[in-house]
Amino acid sequence: LSKSFVGSGVTFMPGAFRAGGWLFSLVFLLLCGLGYVASVRRLLDCREQTGLPSLAEVAFAATGWTGSLAVQVSLALCQSGTCIAYLVFVARMLRALGLNVSQPVLVAAQLVVLIPLSLIRRVDKLRLPNLVANALIVTSLSIVIIFTCQELRISGDFSALPTFEPSTYGMCLGIVVGAFEGVPMILPIRESMRQPQCFWPLFLRIFAGVVVCFAAFGLLGFAAYGESTSAVILEDLPSGRGASFVQAAYVAALVSSVPLQFLPAARVAELWVFGEVPPGT
C-alpha cells in the first residue's frame, strides 16, 4: 500500500514547493490529502454496499454504462501515464549515472524486462518485488534527507523562501495531485488482503505517513536549495557514491513497481479486448 503511493512523485515535491511557494504548497497538499481520504472512505462504503470488487463495476451500479466507461478510460489513462512517467524517470536517472545511451533505447530496454512482469494479474504475486522496492525507497529517501539536512545547515535560509508564487503555482497543483498515484490501487490491494476489514485503519495510518513524508520532503528540499531547487531533488545531491547509490536504488525501486502500477490499466484493456476476465488470471 505504501509503495503504491510513494513512487517518483515524492522526489518532485521540493520542485513543487518552489513552483507554488512553501505555504501555498503545504496547504494545498494537506487539502488534497483530506480530499483523497474522504474519497477513499466513500469508495469503500460503495464497495461494502454493492459487493462489487472493482471501480468500473461500482461505477456501473451507480451511474450505468456511461459512468463505468468514464472510470475505465480514466483508469487506463492514469495508470498508463504513471508507468510512462516511471520509464522516463528511470531513463533520466540512468543517464545521470553516466550511462551514455539515448533515452529511447533506455526506455526500450526497460520494456524488455517489464512486459513479461506486467502479465502478472494478482497483487499478492507482486509481494516480493514490492517489498524490495519499499526497502530501496526507504533507504534512498533516508539518505536524501541526510544530504538535505546537511545542505540546510550550511546554506539554508527558510525565512527567505516565498510563501506563494502567483506566476508558477499551477505547476505545483499538477505535481501534488499527480503525486498521489496509488488511489486506483485501493480496491485491488483491499481485495488481495486476507482480512479486508482491516484495510481502512491500515490505510489511514499509511496515508497519513505518506502525506507527512511529502510535506517534509517538499519543505526540507526547498529550504535547503532555495530557488535553485531542481525539478527532481535527486539531481541536487552532491556528486559522489552516496548520490549514485540513491539514484541507482530509486531506479531499481521504480522498475520493480511498474507491474503493480500497470495492473488496473491492464485489467481495463483486457476487459475491452476479451470481455469478462476471470479473477486471478
Backbone hydrogen bonds, N-H to C=O, Kabsch-Sander energy under -0.5 kcal/mol:
donor,donor_aa,acceptor,acceptor_aa,energy
5,F,1,L,-0.7
5,F,2,S,-0.9
6,V,2,S,-2.4
7,G,5,F,-1.1
11,T,8,S,-1.0
12,F,8,S,-0.6
12,F,9,G,-1.3
13,M,10,V,-1.0
16,A,12,F,-2.2
17,F,13,M,-2.7
18,R,14,P,-2.0
19,A,15,G,-2.1
20,G,16,A,-2.2
21,G,17,F,-2.0
22,W,162,P,-2.1
24,F,163,T,-2.4
25,S,21,G,-2.5
26,L,22,W,-2.0
27,V,23,L,-2.5
28,F,24,F,-2.5
29,L,25,S,-2.4
30,L,26,L,-2.1
31,L,27,V,-2.4
32,C,28,F,-2.5
33,G,29,L,-2.2
34,L,30,L,-2.3
35,G,31,L,-2.4
36,Y,32,C,-2.6
37,V,33,G,-2.2
38,A,34,L,-2.3
39,S,35,G,-2.2
40,V,36,Y,-2.7
41,R,37,V,-2.3
42,R,38,A,-2.0
43,L,39,S,-2.4
44,L,40,V,-2.6
45,D,41,R,-2.0
46,C,42,R,-2.3
47,R,43,L,-2.2
48,E,44,L,-2.2
49,Q,45,D,-2.4
50,T,46,C,-2.5
51,G,47,R,-2.2
58,V,54,S,-2.1
59,A,55,L,-2.5
60,F,56,A,-2.1
61,A,57,E,-2.2
62,A,58,V,-1.6
63,T,59,A,-3.1
64,G,59,A,-0.6
64,G,60,F,-1.8
68,S,64,G,-2.0
69,L,65,W,-2.7
70,A,66,T,-2.2
71,V,67,G,-2.2
72,Q,68,S,-2.5
73,V,69,L,-2.7
74,S,70,A,-2.3
75,L,71,V,-2.8
76,A,72,Q,-2.6
77,L,73,V,-2.5
78,C,74,S,-2.9
79,Q,75,L,-2.6
80,S,76,A,-1.8
81,G,77,L,-2.4
82,T,78,C,-2.1
83,C,79,Q,-2.2
84,I,80,S,-2.4
85,A,81,G,-2.4
86,Y,82,T,-2.1
87,L,83,C,-2.3
88,V,84,I,-2.4
89,F,85,A,-2.7
90,V,86,Y,-2.9
91,A,87,L,-2.3
92,R,88,V,-2.3
93,M,89,F,-2.3
94,L,90,V,-2.5
95,R,91,A,-1.9
96,A,92,R,-1.8
97,L,93,M,-1.5
98,G,95,R,-1.4
99,L,94,L,-2.1
100,N,98,G,-1.0
101,V,99,L,-2.1
106,L,102,S,-1.9
107,V,103,Q,-2.4
108,A,104,P,-2.3
109,A,105,V,-2.3
110,Q,106,L,-1.7
111,L,107,V,-1.8
112,V,108,A,-1.4
113,V,109,A,-0.9
113,V,110,Q,-0.6
114,L,110,Q,-2.7
115,I,111,L,-2.5
117,L,113,V,-1.0
118,S,114,L,-2.4
119,L,116,P,-1.3
120,I,117,L,-1.5
125,K,122,R,-0.9
126,L,123,V,-1.6
127,R,124,D,-1.1
130,N,126,L,-1.8
131,L,127,R,-2.1
132,V,128,L,-2.3
133,A,129,P,-2.3
134,N,130,N,-2.5
135,A,131,L,-2.2
136,L,132,V,-2.4
137,I,133,A,-2.6
138,V,134,N,-2.7
139,T,135,A,-2.2
140,S,136,L,-2.6
141,L,137,I,-3.0
142,S,138,V,-1.9
143,I,139,T,-1.9
144,V,140,S,-2.3
145,I,141,L,-2.3
146,I,142,S,-1.9
147,F,143,I,-2.5
148,T,144,V,-2.8
149,C,145,I,-2.8
150,Q,146,I,-2.0
151,E,147,F,-2.3
152,L,148,T,-2.7
153,R,149,C,-2.1
154,I,150,Q,-1.4
155,S,151,E,-2.9
156,G,151,E,-0.7
156,G,152,L,-1.2
157,D,223,A,-0.9
160,A,157,D,-1.2
161,L,158,F,-1.5
165,E,20,G,-1.4
168,T,165,E,-0.8
169,Y,165,E,-1.2
171,M,168,T,-1.2
172,C,168,T,-0.8
173,L,169,Y,-1.9
174,G,170,G,-1.9
175,I,171,M,-2.2
176,V,172,C,-2.6
177,V,173,L,-2.3
178,G,174,G,-2.2
179,A,175,I,-1.4
180,F,176,V,-0.7
180,F,177,V,-0.8
181,E,5,F,-0.5
181,E,179,A,-2.1
183,V,180,F,-0.7
185,M,182,G,-1.6
186,I,183,V,-1.9
189,I,185,M,-2.4
190,R,186,I,-2.3
191,E,187,L,-2.9
192,S,188,P,-1.1
193,M,189,I,-0.5
193,M,190,R,-1.3
198,C,195,Q,-2.2
199,F,196,P,-1.9
202,L,198,C,-1.5
203,F,199,F,-3.3
204,L,200,W,-2.4
205,R,201,P,-1.8
206,I,202,L,-2.4
207,F,203,F,-3.2
208,A,204,L,-2.1
209,G,205,R,-1.8
210,V,206,I,-2.1
211,V,207,F,-2.5
212,V,208,A,-2.3
213,C,209,G,-2.4
214,F,210,V,-2.6
215,A,211,V,-2.7
216,A,212,V,-2.8
217,F,213,C,-2.5
218,G,214,F,-2.5
219,L,215,A,-2.6
220,L,216,A,-2.7
221,G,217,F,-2.3
222,F,218,G,-2.0
223,A,219,L,-2.6
224,A,220,L,-2.2
225,Y,221,G,-2.2
226,G,222,F,-2.3
228,S,225,Y,-1.5
229,T,226,G,-1.7
233,I,11,T,-2.5
235,E,232,V,-1.9
236,D,233,I,-1.8
237,L,234,L,-0.6
244,S,240,G,-2.1
245,F,241,R,-2.7
246,V,242,G,-2.3
247,Q,243,A,-2.4
248,A,244,S,-2.5
249,A,245,F,-3.1
250,Y,246,V,-2.4
251,V,247,Q,-2.0
252,A,248,A,-2.3
253,A,249,A,-2.4
254,L,250,Y,-2.5
255,V,251,V,-2.2
256,S,252,A,-1.9
257,S,253,A,-0.9
258,V,254,L,-1.1
261,Q,257,S,-2.2
262,F,258,V,-2.4
263,L,259,P,-0.8
263,L,260,L,-0.7
266,A,262,F,-2.5
267,R,263,L,-2.3
268,V,264,P,-1.9
269,A,265,A,-2.5
270,E,266,A,-2.5
271,L,267,R,-1.9
272,W,268,V,-2.2
273,V,269,A,-2.1
274,F,270,E,-3.2
275,G,270,E,-0.6
275,G,271,L,-1.2
281,T,278,P,-1.5
